[in-house]
Amino acid sequence: MDGTNITKMHKHAQITLYILIGIVFLLAIGTGIYVTTKTTLKTTIIQPESNIKTYITDCLTLTSIDALKKLGEHGGYIDPTDTQLSLRKKFNLNENPTESDALYLTPDNDQPVIYWWHLKSKNTCKNCDLTTENTPTLEEEKTQIEQYTLQALPKCLNNFEPFLKQGYHITKGDKKISAALETTVRITLTMPTIISRDGTETKETTFETIIDIPFKQIHTLATEIIKDLALKQRLETLFLHALAFYSGVDATKLPPISEITHSPTTATWTTPAVEQNVQQLLASIMPMIHINGTNTKKQKNTPTTPFAKTLYDTFTYNLPNTDTTDYAVDFSLIDNKIYFDINPKTQNQLIPDTDKTSFPFDLAPPFQTNYYEFFYDISAPILIRINTPNALKKTGYNFYVATELNIRKNKNLIQYHLGEGTIQPLNSNSLKPSVTTTTNEFTKCTPKDDKTFLCQLDGKTYPEIRACSENCRKQTTQNTITEINTTFFCDTNQRTSGTIKITAIDATDKKPVSDAAISYYCGTQLACPAGATNSRGIFRQKMPTCYNGLLKITRDKYHPFTQPITTETDKRMDVTAEIMQIKTIPTTIRKAEVQINPESIRTCCTYSSLNRFEKITLNLKRIPQQPWEAPFNTQAIYEPNNPMPTINLIPGNYEIQATIIDDLGFVIPKKCKRIDLTTYMPDEDKIFKPATLTGLIINNETGYWKIDSTTLAKTEKIDFTAIKIPTPTCIDENCITPPCAGLGELGKTKEYTKQFLDKIWPRIILKS
């Protein structure tokens, strides 16, 4: 891929990010409409001619709908601040959403949505508690509806004021509400009522209303979504996938998780800017998440460009054995108060570790290596909306659930605490993993008489429903989650592309290569082993969708084949991969000694073999033809007892560097005052042992050394040559060994290579 294409890809990625942010703004507007139209109970004005039973039933309907709407608004709790009604101990409610049991939807903090899965501990915890303990049971929600309706009904009935004015006399007995939550909500009021006027008396006892909200199914769907997010860590996986794509060694991108460059310049970032960009990324990707089977896609602007469509499809997944047909499910980052930290940093500056190597006496050009390795810590409050558009006579019903996305050291919190968090081993003295999930199973409380309630779990009687509900539960605590789906990207359900056909052939003889392992990578976090080629060198399978993913093919004795491919939903693809066989070639090396005549003219070459005090190291580095190609390097060490080592080679262009090391070395005597044109030595012996007496540098300045597949197949041996300079001496007026060679000769490897290139170029010996 050339630089122009890379630039275009980056521009497409940025454009897509802006489009996604626009989607989020639309969603935020929708949320704003929601929070400004809070549900309030409205008392219906009943006309005098209305039937009293209808009047009571209408009030029952209004109060029940109000209860259901409030349940939906607050994550299964009509009023989280009312411990009597919520049947729970007091929630931890504060303005910081990542340190709270709830996510607030309004600036005045009067719309809390309870977390069903979140980090209960502080963000800086060492022994962290991830919990689902705030998830209400269906029985709890049913009890809340009954209690709320029972409490709110008198206000709606208004003591039958409209009918009293008409001369009615109404006597009512004790009220009892029961709710049945199934495909609809059935609310039954038992209230003995005697209605009399003008000597006529009517008795009514039971009043019933059916509300067209499939509450049980909604609760089940919400529970399955949270269970899936917790066990498979989907939000965290998807975020890391997006982070891998939008990060890189570029100040306009996010800092990379891991990358190495050899550039003399470096990229830097500031922590506040990175935090802001992370928020934007989170806000962008959350609306992209889609559960297959829901009608959410119909409510969103589905991207049409190949990149946007592929990324969009990557964020689509299934909930097995769950009915999702009649629902829309939306994910969004509502609050901008995320917890964010990134390390290592220096005074809010993010810079790479740089290792700059300067060789003594300019033996080789300076070499700089930049290590970019940053660790993200993030907790982000995420709102999930389940919408039932056909409920309430097609006016729709919303049920909201809050959850958290938690990343520590570039891993989800569960992996982090199971010892998979950092590249370096965890310090067990400072961190003792303890991931705890708590679930509550509630058992129904039934009225024993007018004043007490019976818990069917323990058989005890309690004086009030709240006390009974608090104790009539079975609490289960699990210290670790062992069944974590760490290969979400590789799930069968994620393989939504068309059939990908891969044909692997030998690059030299064009014959099929069997048993070649196929893997597919998407970003730096997601990798999927897919299978292997058959006896005909063919592999067929659907793949996960990914824009500019990386196909990798490996086989023993072959160099890994890599190629970027974009897999799209339902799109077929044929790929022919010519993989290069690694050849093992015997080699030799000789010295080409440079002479200096009395006029200081350098000539070459006198050839000789290594003596018993010398060795030569040889390094060949293949120059990739494309940025995505896997690196290939080969080395050899030549010593008197190993004069003909082998090297591994594949076709290509190579840089070659050789270094001659003399174990005897040399000494500049203390009486010497000058060892080159500018350097003066102290009045003492200077010992160089062992000594590097130059070598060989073949690179882009000299022209790369090339070997093609046909030549490599016929190669019997390769002879290398390294330049050896005269042993450096003192070059003052009392020059010890004319002609004099100062220490400056040590830095002339590149110069001598260029000067005598035709005499030292590697020779390929072909088979006869």
Secondary structure, DSSP 8 states (H G I E B T S, - for coil): --HHHHHHHHHHHHHHHHHHHHHHHHHHHHHHHHHTS----------TTS-HHHHHHHHHHHHHHHHHHHHHHTTS-S-TT-HHHHTSS-----S-GGGSSEEE-STTS--EEEEEEEE-S-TT-SS--EE-TT---HHHHHHHHHHHHHHHHHHHHGGGHHHHTTT-EEEE---EEEEEESSSEEEEEEEEEEEEETTEEEEEEEEEEEE---HHHHHHHHHHHHHHHHHH-HHHHHHHHHHHHHBSSSTTSB--SEEEE--SS---EEHHHHHHHHHHHHHHHGGG-EETTSSGGGGS----SHHHHHHHHHTEE--TT---TT-EEEEE---S--EEEEES-BTTEE--EEEEE--GGGSS--EEEEEEE-EEEEEEEEEEEEEETTHHHHT-EEEEEEEEEEEETTEEHHHIIIIISSSS---TTT------EEEEEE--EEE-SSS-EEETTT--EESSHHHHHHHSEEEEEES------TTGGG-GGG--B-EEEEEEEETTT--B--S-EEEEEETTTEEEEEEE--TTSEEEEE---EEEEEEEEE-TTB--EEEEEEE-BT--EEEEEEE-B-EEEEEEEEEEEEEE-TT--EEEEEEE---TTEEEEEEEEE--SSTTS---EEEEEEBTTBSS-EEEE-SEEEEEEEEEEESS-EEE-TT---SSSS----SS-EEE-SEEEEEEEESTTT--EEE-HHHHHHEEEEEEEEEE-------STT-SSSS---GGGGG-HHHHHHHTHHHHS-EEEE--
